[in-house]
Amino acid sequence: MSKIEVKPDGTLVVPHNPTIPFVTGDGVGVEITPAMQQVLNAAVEKAYGGSRKLDWMEVQAGGRAYEALGTYLPDETMQAFRDYHIGIKGPLTTPVGGGIRSLNVALRQGLDLYVCLRPVRWYSGVVSPVKHPELVDMVIFRENTEDIYAGIEWETGTPEAKKFYRFLSEEMGVKKVRFPESSSFGVKPVSREGSERLVRAACQYALSNGLPSVTLVHKGNIMKYTEGGFKRWGYEVAEREFGEAIASGKLVIKDCIADAFLQNALLKPEDYSVVATLNLNGDYVSDMLAAQVGGIGIAPGANINYATGNAIFEATHGTAPDIAGRNVVNPCSLILSGVMMLVHLGWTEAAACVEQALERSFAAGYATADLARFMPEGKALGTHEFAEHLVSEIMKAEA
Ligand code: NAD
């Protein structure tokens, strides 16, 4: 077992056999997690011939944790993600009833994983609902800890909702609530610090990956101090900390109102590269862009704190109970999240092995049924068989 260390500036020191905590996940997690591990292990073996190895360490969360331990998110799991810094997880069943609203939100907030990173690109051979999916090549930086997702809301009719409305009307002079008696209320905190660290991470990513622009997507025309604040603070931090790159034309900072962005991303996706946005906008934008390149079955994601070095890579879809246990689920979302993890560790050769194997498989029509059924020469493979196919593609590739 070897721990990844984090330097004071947030960069990682990765040993040759880092311990990686993983959560199998519920539902289809049981199928996609071993598939992801099998493919990553093969890629690491192929790229480094045994001199590097991922040392997997299972930790519990979700429905399986609840059944075994009576809690959805054991403290040991949070501690393992803190101690080992980099982990990966399958999808988790959201607990029904009080307590934790969403395990994913609890993990993100508990570890202060302020960036939800979602790269979106198209793979040749994958059928898409748009004419030119190859023009979609974006990386979304979604703010993960603030906004309306902070979970500060009160249900209509409760004493808290009444008290909140009394405060609004009596102390703040708010007269604009249309139906105060039957309103629920939510609060949308958006801070300068939260906006700055997100936009800073997006600019750094653009520069270190040679990407041309960062677009701030916001609804500041309506929500002037929250979404408008995000835009203003975003421009300010970019100018202050990346002024030279901007002046030299290496980096362009621009902004777009969220509704216009949803149109533009369909009509002229080539205009956008790195996108930085708040939590709720980011949720919508990521799923729409994922659909443009072939759907949630192949959309990867990660939640990252670039200061502490903590990051959890994850399947972006849910537990898919309707297809669980049938060996049909597409493991690519988690496999590609694993690829992101390899890149994050600096193991780019292994990451490239997986990407190339995927590219060759899709181009030849090999995929799970959700994708293969739309491919002209599609050959549908089961989840397990698809993972085996990727492993053989990785192993037979030229070094
Ligand atoms: P879902 O993503 O599980 O499924 C939506 C639809 O997409 C289903 O028809 C499913 O079969 C299909 N699908 C999803 N992933 C697929 C894949 N990899 N390959 C092929 N088809 C796939 O969303 P849902 O049904 O709304 O949620 C089910 C459960 O998952 C709920 O408990 C929800 O709270 C939870 N959830 C968890 C996460 C997470 O842990 N990241 C995310 C979303 C939902």
Residues whose N, C-alpha, C, O or C-beta is under 5 A from the ligand:
A	BS01	NAD	G90 P91 L92 T93 T94 N104 G297 A315 T316 H317 G318 T319 A320 P321 D322 I323 V329 N330 D370
